[in-house]
Amino acid sequence: MKHIHKYKTEAHLGINPRLIEMGVQSAEIRKCRTCHKEMTFVQIREGDWLPLLDDREPDEQDILLA
């Protein structure tokens, strides 16, 4: 059974003008309440938060493509 991360905000990060030019409005570090994994999230539009890195577990399809 796959673990589903339930993140809570740990810290808000400052962003520089270059990131703002690229469309990033805000950034924060979040930690999973269950496994304590930390992940950086960025906000690109009002309400649209995305993880900075792909957090997917590799599956059989990924192994075949590699």
Residue pairs with C-beta under 8 A, 6 or more apart in sequence:
2 57
3 34
3 35
5 32
5 34
5 35
5 37
5 39
5 55
6 32
6 33
6 34
7 30
7 31
7 32
7 33
7 39
7 41
8 30
8 31
8 33
9 28
9 29
9 30
10 28
10 29
10 30
10 31
10 38
11 28
11 29
12 26
12 27
12 28
13 27
13 28
13 29
13 40
14 27
15 24
15 25
15 26
15 27
19 27
23 44
23 45
24 42
24 43
24 44
25 43
25 44
25 45
25 46
26 42
26 43
27 40
27 41
27 42
27 43
27 52
28 40
28 41
29 38
29 39
29 40
29 41
30 38
30 39
30 40
30 41
31 37
31 38
31 39
32 38
32 39
39 51
39 52
39 53
39 55
40 51
40 52
40 53
41 49
41 50
41 51
41 52
42 49
42 50
42 52
43 49
43 50
44 50
